């Protein structure tokens, strides 16, 4: 017979695993999006800056 404590502990571990995995996924997506925006801004700045002689 399995004790209720172990069942609760296993459930908490699974919930924490899902939460941490989701957080890592969110941070990865946010970093990718921010990096893409910075690269686009850099390209736009290069195009709009007049060249000096």
Secondary structure by P-SEA (a helix, b strand, c coil): cccaaaaaaaaaaaaaaaaaaaaaaaaaaaaaaaaaaaaaaaaaaaaaccccc
